[in-house]
Amino acid sequence: MAYKISEEDCTACGICTEECPVEAISEGDDFYTIDPDLCTDCGACADVCPVEAIHPA
């Protein structure tokens, strides 16, 4: 199961992109997104998110 970033909660700080070992996170217009086909469900991004905007999908 891939992780997902909440559009409402994401502040687009970018901290999560540095932690993703498979580069599944990309910057959108107002928030970041996680490619579910690349996500390995490691949870590293969720662990560093300062606003807890990343959760299992």
mmCIF file of the N, C-alpha and C atoms, coordinates in Angstrom:
data_MODEL
# 
_entry.id   MODEL 
# 
loop_
_atom_site.group_PDB 
_atom_site.id 
_atom_site.type_symbol 
_atom_site.label_atom_id 
_atom_site.label_alt_id 
_atom_site.label_comp_id 
_atom_site.label_asym_id 
_atom_site.label_entity_id 
_atom_site.label_seq_id 
_atom_site.pdbx_PDB_ins_code 
_atom_site.Cartn_x 
_atom_site.Cartn_y 
_atom_site.Cartn_z 
_atom_site.occupancy 
_atom_site.B_iso_or_equiv 
_atom_site.pdbx_formal_charge 
_atom_site.auth_seq_id 
_atom_site.auth_comp_id 
_atom_site.auth_asym_id 
_atom_site.auth_atom_id 
_atom_site.pdbx_PDB_model_num 
ATOM 1   N N  . MET A 1 1  ? 0.849  -1.180 0.000  1.00 0.00 ? 1  MET A N  1 
ATOM 2   C CA . MET A 1 1  ? 0.000  0.000  0.000  1.00 0.00 ? 1  MET A CA 1 
ATOM 3   C C  . MET A 1 1  ? 0.892  1.240  0.000  1.00 0.00 ? 1  MET A C  1 
ATOM 4   N N  . ALA A 1 2  ? 0.689  2.105  -0.935 1.00 0.00 ? 2  ALA A N  1 
ATOM 5   C CA . ALA A 1 2  ? 1.475  3.335  -1.053 1.00 0.00 ? 2  ALA A CA 1 
ATOM 6   C C  . ALA A 1 2  ? 0.999  4.387  -0.057 1.00 0.00 ? 2  ALA A C  1 
ATOM 7   N N  . TYR A 1 3  ? 1.853  5.356  0.179  1.00 0.00 ? 3  TYR A N  1 
ATOM 8   C CA . TYR A 1 3  ? 1.486  6.493  1.010  1.00 0.00 ? 3  TYR A CA 1 
ATOM 9   C C  . TYR A 1 3  ? 0.880  7.582  0.138  1.00 0.00 ? 3  TYR A C  1 
ATOM 10  N N  . LYS A 1 4  ? 0.129  8.484  0.773  1.00 0.00 ? 4  LYS A N  1 
ATOM 11  C CA . LYS A 1 4  ? -0.509 9.581  0.060  1.00 0.00 ? 4  LYS A CA 1 
ATOM 12  C C  . LYS A 1 4  ? -0.326 10.860 0.863  1.00 0.00 ? 4  LYS A C  1 
ATOM 13  N N  . ILE A 1 5  ? -0.173 11.972 0.149  1.00 0.00 ? 5  ILE A N  1 
ATOM 14  C CA . ILE A 1 5  ? -0.020 13.277 0.791  1.00 0.00 ? 5  ILE A CA 1 
ATOM 15  C C  . ILE A 1 5  ? -1.356 14.013 0.736  1.00 0.00 ? 5  ILE A C  1 
ATOM 16  N N  . SER A 1 6  ? -1.807 14.485 1.878  1.00 0.00 ? 6  SER A N  1 
ATOM 17  C CA . SER A 1 6  ? -3.062 15.228 1.964  1.00 0.00 ? 6  SER A CA 1 
ATOM 18  C C  . SER A 1 6  ? -2.898 16.608 1.337  1.00 0.00 ? 6  SER A C  1 
ATOM 19  N N  . GLU A 1 7  ? -3.708 16.897 0.340  1.00 0.00 ? 7  GLU A N  1 
ATOM 20  C CA . GLU A 1 7  ? -3.666 18.198 -0.332 1.00 0.00 ? 7  GLU A CA 1 
ATOM 21  C C  . GLU A 1 7  ? -3.938 19.341 0.637  1.00 0.00 ? 7  GLU A C  1 
ATOM 22  N N  . GLU A 1 8  ? -4.852 19.125 1.557  1.00 0.00 ? 8  GLU A N  1 
ATOM 23  C CA . GLU A 1 8  ? -5.251 20.173 2.495  1.00 0.00 ? 8  GLU A CA 1 
ATOM 24  C C  . GLU A 1 8  ? -4.170 20.472 3.528  1.00 0.00 ? 8  GLU A C  1 
ATOM 25  N N  . ASP A 1 9  ? -3.389 19.460 3.879  1.00 0.00 ? 9  ASP A N  1 
ATOM 26  C CA . ASP A 1 9  ? -2.420 19.618 4.957  1.00 0.00 ? 9  ASP A CA 1 
ATOM 27  C C  . ASP A 1 9  ? -0.999 19.920 4.496  1.00 0.00 ? 9  ASP A C  1 
ATOM 28  N N  . CYS A 1 10 ? -0.659 19.546 3.276  1.00 0.00 ? 10 CYS A N  1 
ATOM 29  C CA . CYS A 1 10 ? 0.706  19.727 2.771  1.00 0.00 ? 10 CYS A CA 1 
ATOM 30  C C  . CYS A 1 10 ? 1.041  21.216 2.657  1.00 0.00 ? 10 CYS A C  1 
ATOM 31  N N  . THR A 1 11 ? 2.201  21.586 3.205  1.00 0.00 ? 11 THR A N  1 
ATOM 32  C CA . THR A 1 11 ? 2.655  22.971 3.136  1.00 0.00 ? 11 THR A CA 1 
ATOM 33  C C  . THR A 1 11 ? 3.726  23.164 2.060  1.00 0.00 ? 11 THR A C  1 
ATOM 34  N N  . ALA A 1 12 ? 3.986  22.118 1.285  1.00 0.00 ? 12 ALA A N  1 
ATOM 35  C CA . ALA A 1 12 ? 4.971  22.135 0.197  1.00 0.00 ? 12 ALA A CA 1 
ATOM 36  C C  . ALA A 1 12 ? 6.369  22.523 0.681  1.00 0.00 ? 12 ALA A C  1 
ATOM 37  N N  . CYS A 1 13 ? 6.756  22.021 1.835  1.00 0.00 ? 13 CYS A N  1 
ATOM 38  C CA . CYS A 1 13 ? 8.075  22.338 2.383  1.00 0.00 ? 13 CYS A CA 1 
ATOM 39  C C  . CYS A 1 13 ? 9.179  21.550 1.684  1.00 0.00 ? 13 CYS A C  1 
ATOM 40  N N  . GLY A 1 14 ? 8.859  20.367 1.151  1.00 0.00 ? 14 GLY A N  1 
ATOM 41  C CA . GLY A 1 14 ? 9.823  19.575 0.408  1.00 0.00 ? 14 GLY A CA 1 
ATOM 42  C C  . GLY A 1 14 ? 10.702 18.646 1.215  1.00 0.00 ? 14 GLY A C  1 
ATOM 43  N N  . ILE A 1 15 ? 10.542 18.633 2.516  1.00 0.00 ? 15 ILE A N  1 
ATOM 44  C CA . ILE A 1 15 ? 11.366 17.774 3.362  1.00 0.00 ? 15 ILE A CA 1 
ATOM 45  C C  . ILE A 1 15 ? 11.200 16.302 2.983  1.00 0.00 ? 15 ILE A C  1 
ATOM 46  N N  . CYS A 1 16 ? 10.021 15.908 2.618  1.00 0.00 ? 16 CYS A N  1 
ATOM 47  C CA . CYS A 1 16 ? 9.741  14.502 2.298  1.00 0.00 ? 16 CYS A CA 1 
ATOM 48  C C  . CYS A 1 16 ? 10.523 14.007 1.083  1.00 0.00 ? 16 CYS A C  1 
ATOM 49  N N  . THR A 1 17 ? 10.760 14.870 0.118  1.00 0.00 ? 17 THR A N  1 
ATOM 50  C CA . THR A 1 17 ? 11.451 14.439 -1.095 1.00 0.00 ? 17 THR A CA 1 
ATOM 51  C C  . THR A 1 17 ? 12.877 13.996 -0.801 1.00 0.00 ? 17 THR A C  1 
ATOM 52  N N  . GLU A 1 18 ? 13.512 14.631 0.167  1.00 0.00 ? 18 GLU A N  1 
ATOM 53  C CA . GLU A 1 18 ? 14.884 14.280 0.526  1.00 0.00 ? 18 GLU A CA 1 
ATOM 54  C C  . GLU A 1 18 ? 14.970 12.900 1.183  1.00 0.00 ? 18 GLU A C  1 
ATOM 55  N N  . GLU A 1 19 ? 13.890 12.460 1.811  1.00 0.00 ? 19 GLU A N  1 
ATOM 56  C CA . GLU A 1 19 ? 13.889 11.194 2.535  1.00 0.00 ? 19 GLU A CA 1 
ATOM 57  C C  . GLU A 1 19 ? 13.465 9.998  1.698  1.00 0.00 ? 19 GLU A C  1 
ATOM 58  N N  . CYS A 1 20 ? 12.813 10.234 0.569  1.00 0.00 ? 20 CYS A N  1 
ATOM 59  C CA . CYS A 1 20 ? 12.295 9.125  -0.242 1.00 0.00 ? 20 CYS A CA 1 
ATOM 60  C C  . CYS A 1 20 ? 13.436 8.402  -0.951 1.00 0.00 ? 20 CYS A C  1 
ATOM 61  N N  . PRO A 1 21 ? 13.654 7.113  -0.640 1.00 0.00 ? 21 PRO A N  1 
ATOM 62  C CA . PRO A 1 21 ? 14.773 6.382  -1.244 1.00 0.00 ? 21 PRO A CA 1 
ATOM 63  C C  . PRO A 1 21 ? 14.549 6.003  -2.710 1.00 0.00 ? 21 PRO A C  1 
ATOM 64  N N  . VAL A 1 22 ? 13.307 6.086  -3.191 1.00 0.00 ? 22 VAL A N  1 
ATOM 65  C CA . VAL A 1 22 ? 13.009 5.687  -4.574 1.00 0.00 ? 22 VAL A CA 1 
ATOM 66  C C  . VAL A 1 22 ? 12.532 6.857  -5.431 1.00 0.00 ? 22 VAL A C  1 
ATOM 67  N N  . GLU A 1 23 ? 12.645 8.066  -4.900 1.00 0.00 ? 23 GLU A N  1 
ATOM 68  C CA . GLU A 1 23 ? 12.253 9.285  -5.611 1.00 0.00 ? 23 GLU A CA 1 
ATOM 69  C C  . GLU A 1 23 ? 10.821 9.229  -6.149 1.00 0.00 ? 23 GLU A C  1 
ATOM 70  N N  . ALA A 1 24 ? 9.903  8.776  -5.297 1.00 0.00 ? 24 ALA A N  1 
ATOM 71  C CA . ALA A 1 24 ? 8.495  8.660  -5.675 1.00 0.00 ? 24 ALA A CA 1 
ATOM 72  C C  . ALA A 1 24 ? 7.715  9.945  -5.448 1.00 0.00 ? 24 ALA A C  1 
ATOM 73  N N  . ILE A 1 25 ? 8.329  10.932 -4.804 1.00 0.00 ? 25 ILE A N  1 
ATOM 74  C CA . ILE A 1 25 ? 7.635  12.170 -4.458 1.00 0.00 ? 25 ILE A CA 1 
ATOM 75  C C  . ILE A 1 25 ? 8.044  13.279 -5.423 1.00 0.00 ? 25 ILE A C  1 
ATOM 76  N N  . SER A 1 26 ? 7.035  13.972 -5.940 1.00 0.00 ? 26 SER A N  1 
ATOM 77  C CA . SER A 1 26 ? 7.324  15.073 -6.851 1.00 0.00 ? 26 SER A CA 1 
ATOM 78  C C  . SER A 1 26 ? 6.526  16.309 -6.453 1.00 0.00 ? 26 SER A C  1 
ATOM 79  N N  . GLU A 1 27 ? 7.039  17.461 -6.856 1.00 0.00 ? 27 GLU A N  1 
ATOM 80  C CA . GLU A 1 27 ? 6.411  18.732 -6.523 1.00 0.00 ? 27 GLU A CA 1 
ATOM 81  C C  . GLU A 1 27 ? 5.287  19.042 -7.500 1.00 0.00 ? 27 GLU A C  1 
ATOM 82  N N  . GLY A 1 28 ? 4.119  19.360 -6.945 1.00 0.00 ? 28 GLY A N  1 
ATOM 83  C CA . GLY A 1 28 ? 2.995  19.790 -7.763 1.00 0.00 ? 28 GLY A CA 1 
ATOM 84  C C  . GLY A 1 28 ? 2.878  21.300 -7.716 1.00 0.00 ? 28 GLY A C  1 
ATOM 85  N N  . ASP A 1 29 ? 1.742  21.834 -8.133 1.00 0.00 ? 29 ASP A N  1 
ATOM 86  C CA . ASP A 1 29 ? 1.543  23.282 -8.116 1.00 0.00 ? 29 ASP A CA 1 
ATOM 87  C C  . ASP A 1 29 ? 1.482  23.847 -6.698 1.00 0.00 ? 29 ASP A C  1 
ATOM 88  N N  . ASP A 1 30 ? 0.670  23.218 -5.843 1.00 0.00 ? 30 ASP A N  1 
ATOM 89  C CA . ASP A 1 30 ? 0.475  23.724 -4.486 1.00 0.00 ? 30 ASP A CA 1 
ATOM 90  C C  . ASP A 1 30 ? 0.888  22.737 -3.396 1.00 0.00 ? 30 ASP A C  1 
ATOM 91  N N  . PHE A 1 31 ? 1.171  21.498 -3.769 1.00 0.00 ? 31 PHE A N  1 
ATOM 92  C CA . PHE A 1 31 ? 1.528  20.470 -2.798 1.00 0.00 ? 31 PHE A CA 1 
ATOM 93  C C  . PHE A 1 31 ? 2.323  19.379 -3.500 1.00 0.00 ? 31 PHE A C  1 
ATOM 94  N N  . TYR A 1 32 ? 2.897  18.493 -2.734 1.00 0.00 ? 32 TYR A N  1 
ATOM 95  C CA . TYR A 1 32 ? 3.680  17.388 -3.282 1.00 0.00 ? 32 TYR A CA 1 
ATOM 96  C C  . TYR A 1 32 ? 2.782  16.167 -3.473 1.00 0.00 ? 32 TYR A C  1 
ATOM 97  N N  . THR A 1 33 ? 3.189  15.276 -4.374 1.00 0.00 ? 33 THR A N  1 
ATOM 98  C CA . THR A 1 33 ? 2.431  14.049 -4.629 1.00 0.00 ? 33 THR A CA 1 
ATOM 99  C C  . THR A 1 33 ? 3.370  12.850 -4.592 1.00 0.00 ? 33 THR A C  1 
ATOM 100 N N  . ILE A 1 34 ? 2.798  11.688 -4.305 1.00 0.00 ? 34 ILE A N  1 
ATOM 101 C CA . ILE A 1 34 ? 3.553  10.442 -4.271 1.00 0.00 ? 34 ILE A CA 1 
ATOM 102 C C  . ILE A 1 34 ? 3.043  9.540  -5.386 1.00 0.00 ? 34 ILE A C  1 
ATOM 103 N N  . ASP A 1 35 ? 3.944  9.067  -6.223 1.00 0.00 ? 35 ASP A N  1 
ATOM 104 C CA . ASP A 1 35 ? 3.592  8.137  -7.297 1.00 0.00 ? 35 ASP A CA 1 
ATOM 105 C C  . ASP A 1 35 ? 3.386  6.758  -6.673 1.00 0.00 ? 35 ASP A C  1 
ATOM 106 N N  . PRO A 1 36 ? 2.147  6.240  -6.674 1.00 0.00 ? 36 PRO A N  1 
ATOM 107 C CA . PRO A 1 36 ? 1.880  4.953  -6.022 1.00 0.00 ? 36 PRO A CA 1 
ATOM 108 C C  . PRO A 1 36 ? 2.587  3.776  -6.684 1.00 0.00 ? 36 PRO A C  1 
ATOM 109 N N  . ASP A 1 37 ? 2.966  3.927  -7.952 1.00 0.00 ? 37 ASP A N  1 
ATOM 110 C CA . ASP A 1 37 ? 3.670  2.850  -8.640 1.00 0.00 ? 37 ASP A CA 1 
ATOM 111 C C  . ASP A 1 37 ? 5.139  2.769  -8.222 1.00 0.00 ? 37 ASP A C  1 
ATOM 112 N N  . LEU A 1 38 ? 5.686  3.872  -7.732 1.00 0.00 ? 38 LEU A N  1 
ATOM 113 C CA . LEU A 1 38 ? 7.079  3.897  -7.285 1.00 0.00 ? 38 LEU A CA 1 
ATOM 114 C C  . LEU A 1 38 ? 7.228  3.713  -5.781 1.00 0.00 ? 38 LEU A C  1 
ATOM 115 N N  . CYS A 1 39 ? 6.218  4.108  -5.021 1.00 0.00 ? 39 CYS A N  1 
ATOM 116 C CA . CYS A 1 39 ? 6.274  4.059  -3.555 1.00 0.00 ? 39 CYS A CA 1 
ATOM 117 C C  . CYS A 1 39 ? 6.450  2.619  -3.070 1.00 0.00 ? 39 CYS A C  1 
ATOM 118 N N  . THR A 1 40 ? 7.420  2.424  -2.162 1.00 0.00 ? 40 THR A N  1 
ATOM 119 C CA . THR A 1 40 ? 7.678  1.098  -1.603 1.00 0.00 ? 40 THR A CA 1 
ATOM 120 C C  . THR A 1 40 ? 7.109  0.935  -0.201 1.00 0.00 ? 40 THR A C  1 
ATOM 121 N N  . ASP A 1 41 ? 6.313  1.894  0.246  1.00 0.00 ? 41 ASP A N  1 
ATOM 122 C CA . ASP A 1 41 ? 5.641  1.821  1.545  1.00 0.00 ? 41 ASP A CA 1 
ATOM 123 C C  . ASP A 1 41 ? 6.625  1.785  2.722  1.00 0.00 ? 41 ASP A C  1 
ATOM 124 N N  . CYS A 1 42 ? 7.746  2.492  2.590  1.00 0.00 ? 42 CYS A N  1 
ATOM 125 C CA . CYS A 1 42 ? 8.736  2.473  3.670  1.00 0.00 ? 42 CYS A CA 1 
ATOM 126 C C  . CYS A 1 42 ? 8.363  3.410  4.821  1.00 0.00 ? 42 CYS A C  1 
ATOM 127 N N  . GLY A 1 43 ? 7.601  4.470  4.522  1.00 0.00 ? 43 GLY A N  1 
ATOM 128 C CA . GLY A 1 43 ? 7.165  5.393  5.558  1.00 0.00 ? 43 GLY A CA 1 
ATOM 129 C C  . GLY A 1 43 ? 8.168  6.461  5.946  1.00 0.00 ? 43 GLY A C  1 
ATOM 130 N N  . ALA A 1 44 ? 9.308  6.515  5.273  1.00 0.00 ? 44 ALA A N  1 
ATOM 131 C CA . ALA A 1 44 ? 10.328 7.517  5.611  1.00 0.00 ? 44 ALA A CA 1 
ATOM 132 C C  . ALA A 1 44 ? 9.792  8.927  5.454  1.00 0.00 ? 44 ALA A C  1 
ATOM 133 N N  . CYS A 1 45 ? 8.983  9.162  4.445  1.00 0.00 ? 45 CYS A N  1 
ATOM 134 C CA . CYS A 1 45 ? 8.425  10.493 4.199  1.00 0.00 ? 45 CYS A CA 1 
ATOM 135 C C  . CYS A 1 45 ? 7.470  10.905 5.324  1.00 0.00 ? 45 CYS A C  1 
ATOM 136 N N  . ALA A 1 46 ? 6.652  9.975  5.762  1.00 0.00 ? 46 ALA A N  1 
ATOM 137 C CA . ALA A 1 46 ? 5.688  10.267 6.824  1.00 0.00 ? 46 ALA A CA 1 
ATOM 138 C C  . ALA A 1 46 ? 6.399  10.579 8.139  1.00 0.00 ? 46 ALA A C  1 
ATOM 139 N N  . ASP A 1 47 ? 7.517  9.910  8.367  1.00 0.00 ? 47 ASP A N  1 
ATOM 140 C CA . ASP A 1 47 ? 8.266  10.119 9.606  1.00 0.00 ? 47 ASP A CA 1 
ATOM 141 C C  . ASP A 1 47 ? 8.838  11.524 9.726  1.00 0.00 ? 47 ASP A C  1 
ATOM 142 N N  . VAL A 1 48 ? 9.155  12.165 8.598  1.00 0.00 ? 48 VAL A N  1 
ATOM 143 C CA . VAL A 1 48 ? 9.774  13.493 8.649  1.00 0.00 ? 48 VAL A CA 1 
ATOM 144 C C  . VAL A 1 48 ? 8.807  14.644 8.374  1.00 0.00 ? 48 VAL A C  1 
ATOM 145 N N  . CYS A 1 49 ? 7.587  14.346 7.979  1.00 0.00 ? 49 CYS A N  1 
ATOM 146 C CA . CYS A 1 49 ? 6.631  15.406 7.645  1.00 0.00 ? 49 CYS A CA 1 
ATOM 147 C C  . CYS A 1 49 ? 6.280  16.219 8.898  1.00 0.00 ? 49 CYS A C  1 
ATOM 148 N N  . PRO A 1 50 ? 6.592  17.521 8.893  1.00 0.00 ? 50 PRO A N  1 
ATOM 149 C CA . PRO A 1 50 ? 6.362  18.342 10.090 1.00 0.00 ? 50 PRO A CA 1 
ATOM 150 C C  . PRO A 1 50 ? 4.894  18.636 10.375 1.00 0.00 ? 50 PRO A C  1 
ATOM 151 N N  . VAL A 1 51 ? 4.015  18.443 9.391  1.00 0.00 ? 51 VAL A N  1 
ATOM 152 C CA . VAL A 1 51 ? 2.591  18.713 9.606  1.00 0.00 ? 51 VAL A CA 1 
ATOM 153 C C  . VAL A 1 51 ? 1.732  17.453 9.520  1.00 0.00 ? 51 VAL A C  1 
ATOM 154 N N  . GLU A 1 52 ? 2.398  16.291 9.522  1.00 0.00 ? 52 GLU A N  1 
ATOM 155 C CA . GLU A 1 52 ? 1.724  14.987 9.486  1.00 0.00 ? 52 GLU A CA 1 
ATOM 156 C C  . GLU A 1 52 ? 0.709  14.888 8.347  1.00 0.00 ? 52 GLU A C  1 
ATOM 157 N N  . ALA A 1 53 ? 1.127  15.326 7.155  1.00 0.00 ? 53 ALA A N  1 
ATOM 158 C CA . ALA A 1 53 ? 0.244  15.328 5.982  1.00 0.00 ? 53 ALA A CA 1 
ATOM 159 C C  . ALA A 1 53 ? 0.348  14.042 5.164  1.00 0.00 ? 53 ALA A C  1 
ATOM 160 N N  . ILE A 1 54 ? 1.215  13.116 5.554  1.00 0.00 ? 54 ILE A N  1 
ATOM 161 C CA . ILE A 1 54 ? 1.442  11.892 4.782  1.00 0.00 ? 54 ILE A CA 1 
ATOM 162 C C  . ILE A 1 54 ? 0.948  10.689 5.570  1.00 0.00 ? 54 ILE A C  1 
ATOM 163 N N  . HIS A 1 55 ? 0.077  9.913  4.896  1.00 0.00 ? 55 HIS A N  1 
ATOM 164 C CA . HIS A 1 55 ? -0.550 8.745  5.535  1.00 0.00 ? 55 HIS A CA 1 
ATOM 165 C C  . HIS A 1 55 ? -0.635 7.596  4.541  1.00 0.00 ? 55 HIS A C  1 
ATOM 166 N N  . PRO A 1 56 ? -0.757 6.352  5.047  1.00 0.00 ? 56 PRO A N  1 
ATOM 167 C CA . PRO A 1 56 ? -0.977 5.226  4.134  1.00 0.00 ? 56 PRO A CA 1 
ATOM 168 C C  . PRO A 1 56 ? -2.261 5.459  3.320  1.00 0.00 ? 56 PRO A C  1 
ATOM 169 N N  . ALA A 1 57 ? -2.203 5.122  2.051  1.00 0.00 ? 57 ALA A N  1 
ATOM 170 C CA . ALA A 1 57 ? -3.370 5.330  1.173  1.00 0.00 ? 57 ALA A CA 1 
ATOM 171 C C  . ALA A 1 57 ? -4.455 4.298  1.434  1.00 0.00 ? 57 ALA A C  1 
# 
